[in-house]
Amino acid sequence: MSRYRKFFQTSLVSVLLIVIFSFSNSAVLAATGEELFKANCAACHKPDADMTGPMLKGARERAPNPEWAYKWVNNVNTMVETDPYAKKLLATWGSKMTQFNLPKDDIKAILDYADAYTPPPPPGGGTGAPAQDNSLLFGILTLILAVVAFILLQVNSSLKKLSDEKDGVFRSEPVPFYRNKAYLMTAVIVLFCFAGYKTTNALIGLGRMKDYQPKQPIYYSHKVHAGTNQINCLYCHSGAQDSKFSNIPSVNVCMNCHKSINKYEGPDELKLEDGTAVNGTAEIQKLYDYAGWNPASKKYDKPGKPIEWVKIHNLPDHVYFNHSQHVKVGKQQCQTCHGEIQEMGEVKQFSDLSMGWCINCHRESKVDFYNTKTGEGNKFYSIYEKFHDEMADSVRNKNGKMVENPHRLDSVTVEKIGGTECQKCHY
Amino acid sequence: MEKKYWQSFGELNQSESFQKKSEDEFQEQLLPLEDLDNGLLDAKSPRRDFLKYLGFSTAAATLAASCQTPVRKSVPFLKKPDDLVLGVANYYASTFVNEGDVQPVIVKQRDGRPIKIEGNENSKITGGGTSAMSQASVLDLYDTTRVRHPKEKSGGQFKEVPKFDQLDKTIADKLAALGGKPVVLLTTTLNSPSTAQVITEFLAKYPGSRHVQYDAVSYSGMLLANEACYGKRAIPSYHFDNAKVIVSLGADFLGTWLSPVEFTYQYQKNRKISGTKPEMSRHIQFESYLSLTGSNADDRFVHRPSEKAAVALNILAKLGGSVTAPAISDAAVNKGIDETVAHLKANSGAALVVCGSNDVNLQIIVNAINEAIGANGKTINWAVASNYRQGIDADFNTLVNDINAGNIGALLVYGANPVYNYLNGAKLGDAISKLPLTISFSGTIDETTECCKYIIPSHHWLESWGDAEPKTGHFCLQQPTVNPLFKTRPFQTSLLKWAGSTMDYEAYFKDFWTKKLGTAEAFHAALQSGLIETADTVGGATFSSAKLAEAASKVATAKQGFEVVLYQKVGMGSGSQANNPWLQEMPDPISKVTWDNYAMVSPALYKELTGKDLVGEQRDGDAYEVTPEKPVVKIKVNNIEKELPMLVLPGIHPKVVAVAVGYGRASKDPVNTKENIGKAANGAGVNVYPFVTFDGTGFRYSGPAELSKSTKDPYMLAQTQVHGSSESRPVLYETNLKTFIANPGRVLEEATHERALLLHGSHGEDFVKDATIYPYYDKPGVKWGMSIDLNTCTGCSACVIACTAENNVAVVGKKQVARYHEMHWLRIDRYFTGDVTNPDVVFQPMLCQHCDNAPCENVCPVAATNHSSEGLNQMTYNRCIGTRYCANNCPFKVRRFNWLDYNGADSFADNQETLIGSDLDDVTLQMNDDLTRMVLNPDVTVRSRGVIEKCSFCVQRLQESKLAAKKAEDPTLVRNVKVACSQACPGGCITFGNVNDPESEVSKARADQNRNFYVLEQLHVLPNVSYLAKIKNTDRHVTNEKAEEGGHGEKNAAHKAEKAHG
């Protein structure tokens, strides 16, 4: 019996493993399809609707033959000249697709994903009960306790007086509490400390604008674009990887997509901070006015004008900040400094952008330090020999013997390579 | 103690008042507290007043700085150009062209505006060198005096003409109605092949018309001499790099003569010296005043200007030429001639003689000398002509006569400004205003333009398409780097329109080059590199000595009495960029004077005129040295009198007064100067072009003069460097080549000794770590360092302007410079040494030394200046509270304090205007105009009042290079970095990079242990700037050896004593 049990166990484990593997395999495939779609196609295509380019659902069925789509993606430039269906596509859509160089499996994965795509259900009405704020309750309790303590003190002194009188000890008339110097002094000190704390904080906060959320000329929702529609931040803020500025996109970048997206039909409710509903389609119309685009004739037939956005993140002139340094070299996510931007309707300033806040991060963040053994990490740091020595597992001691490194350095922070020195940001 | 190196006579004599002055570093008076005590406190109600003021100022400050944060807008493009990423600079190859000068450059453009000029390192002519004037020309683009639209004069006033078409029609009509009178196009030298073709087409349309080229400072004598000797009216290419012996007869070829950047680049190839191959060229200069080139010469001889021909004839005769040479009375000059001839003979075929005279006959003699030493075909290349200057003086003189006689129908002026720089400009101006049709293509209303009827402003070169052929087979292309700022039009387009072409110049230019190069791709490739260069062939030309005898008999003979020499300053040239505040404030490398020209005289002449002996008698010197007010001399030439302040400098002939041209720009009615010529040029110096004489064939820039002391009050000259003393500490080392070869360690003996002394006291081994009580800090990764070769620094000051442009260094104006408040982060220290009448000169670029053990850092109470792990001495403006302790404690005197709001960076807007006239000059308003401010580098903070600033090693460039290296994951990208000064240097004397990397250029430069030294090393400040000692190729003893004769014995004794002790 025990033998069988062993066999039974083994087979059960095998079956389980097979099930898990096959399951996870398909999950991996689907995830790849979705990721590939978002990375390569989402800027111009939707799975289930037309955008700058046609919807991808059923693309293979619409094409002359199922293999056509695979050929097309990697040969756009030539096919657009030769292939009749490609010519027709160009005529319909007005612009040529970017040529890719993707393996067939990837293209298949993308198209499979598109075919299998079902729009997510609109989010439910409530987002749960708002968090209870107990501070008022605590405040009232504190006040009541303070009053009780005061009364008890008074009672205590009255009782003492009575008992003194009873014992025949003479005591002078007690001063009322509002003339009691001890009370007064305590009150003055408390007030002084409180006012000093407030004033100091207010002065430190001068020019800091955390939570600044001005009204913009167009209600632009990062939640709709970066959140729900998953547009890569760098698609619009392309400067972030090359320049010190992240660049607010120029109007022509908006129009890349909004030539075809002329109404708002997304699942998110658009609301101002005070709860007023916003008409998304009307906001898109505002963009058209700025761009000079006539959605009816599909032409730029009016003079355009640039959009005057209100700048939210302001640094003083004596601060040098470079986005590409942080995004490209430091590999920081946008959210690190800008908060959950994909959840924001109108943008507000997430962090206070104070020097302390910068320095803190520079103290904690680790650089992608070069590992001399594995060759991993940024090769630029190969010149920091001192840290390489300190990171070694073993060192030579006084007697010339190799011993375990007593002060082994685990990682190199930005601070270690001079990231908190004045002239890294002030020059 | 005898000073070895000195900057002024006061320092040489160590006079009492000099010492007193150098103690009072900031030259500021203390607050008049006694007055305050007696005045305010004794007033009737000081307390009430005090409360009133307090209340008012608190209220005012609250109102003004109300805590509302301003709303800032961010306005992106409607449609962004593809090649523009905001915040990332683009670089375009183009060409600086000004009055025939040509320099291939790379223009740095940030967010659509050019902000910096860099040399094009692919150029075979300049090798990436630039001059101060090309570096500064980016500021001219944003000059507030630029003409903003075409204008027509009516009723004595210029009125805007709204449309070019309308103007073209009017002018075409007028050109057609000239009634046979010729059309003359007057320009400076133009060496653009496409423009030449445009002009040919234009002249063909108007028969009888002609093109006259006129150079403010003429090379006509050379052109004609070459025609007489070689049959070519051209200037050959010079190869200073092939010459082992260079003799210059008054040619300032490193400063202003013909093509100084090119010549500096060549010259330095033979001045770079290494321990393994200690060879260098020998440079001998004969001249009458102390020029930049003369100050770099190994041997220098001073003679009268009128003796120049005698010197040339003597050299020729001693080389075996069949001429009779007049005797020269000066023994030193005779000795110099003998030495020169010996060196020339010994280096036949590898020697070069150049002459700065505009005298045809003298240039013929120089040609004969070059022939005798085998320069033709070796150091002088006739296969490649230099096209920098082509004006012939006689042609221009004919034109002047025609204009004065009213024989010209239409005068079209581009670039030239004869009303200012012709010897009788005023008369010429009146005659020009009477001509039927006069058109100026000038970008500003200069003196000549003022006399014209129409102004059709041409683009600035940074806005232009164009080309230049500075030398045969070397083409440099221009492309616009900014949209035209104003309603301007290339003058070539105007000519094309009036010649009946439908093309504009842009189309014409593209067509011209596409055809010439074959394909559009080839044209685009050429535009991208900015250069089309073919390999040079070297060849000679047949020399004819037919004219030699005649020339020898006709040259001027030596005169008696005083003589005047007109010269150009390296920063100002002929004066076309006079309204450039950067150039005006650039200290002249020799005199260190800013904002003015002056009469340069020798101490002997000064004594003759004023009776005061600066050299011998301390007390006499004091009055001159201590105040910026200098006595005025009256100079009379051609019956024209000019009064100029006297600046006493050594190395000038005792009978010579030298004055720079290029100053004294002024409109006809001086009231208009500020608006038309510009605020910076207004009042700067005196125009001495009227001192030029015309001798029938050419203009002469020297001649007899009458001198007398003027009765005018002394005039203030704003001079730098005579303050900021190094307190007699040795700051530089030099030796001669012979000593260096014999004993390479000798030159730095003193420094080595000082170092040993310091180390000895600490009983350590490592000078860096052990000779101090301060702890040592590691510099992991990158450590920045700079090496400056004193042997190749000529003092040209291109780096000074490059630094100004790169780092938003403020222009402070003459009044502030006179108070020693100049802001330059990089200065060129000039030291005299040796013979007081004809001293050696050493230039030492001096900037923040970024000491690893910096004295400034210890004394800052708020830690606004501190050290980085990369070896930078950091200056944090936003932390600085302006105590100036750091400046006081800096042994190099390189820290600058913002005494006033020079940049308009203060929170309160009106800090400047109230000070104009009293503390500030108009130029501050010019520099703070919205237009001018477009030149600012957006990566560098504009400093406000009350903070210290200093060289940052161009930290913005270092950060950029590190970022690029990190992005590319390639540490070799930080190995060598070009900072602004090293990029600009035509001699390549500044190297910069990572000294932790043994492969970097700076590490290699420092490897030369025999020449590598740090300034004031004995203070153990551990500078990150190192210098290479200067080596002079002369037989004379240079100063270090001189000290050996006197004071060295004592030192040896000390050394021995120390050894015994050890």
Interface residues (C-beta under 8 A of the other chain):
Chain A: L206 G207 M209 P214 S238 G239 D242 S243 K244 F245 N247 I248 P249 S250 V251 N252 V253 Y290 A291 G304 K305 P306 I307 E308 W309 V310 K311 N314 P316 D317 H318 Y320 N322 S324 Q325 K328 V329 N378 K379 F380 Y381 S382 I383 Y384 E385 K386 F387 I417 G418 E421 C422 Q423 K424 H426 Y427
Chain B: C67 T69 V71 R72 K73 S74 V75 P76 F77 L78 K79 K80 V85 L86 G87 V88 D778 P780 G781 V782 N866 S868 S869 E870 L872 Q874 M875 T876 Y877 N878 R879 D939 V940 T941 V942 S952 V955 Q956 Q959 K962 L963 A965 K966 K967 A968 E969 D970 P971 N994 N996 D997
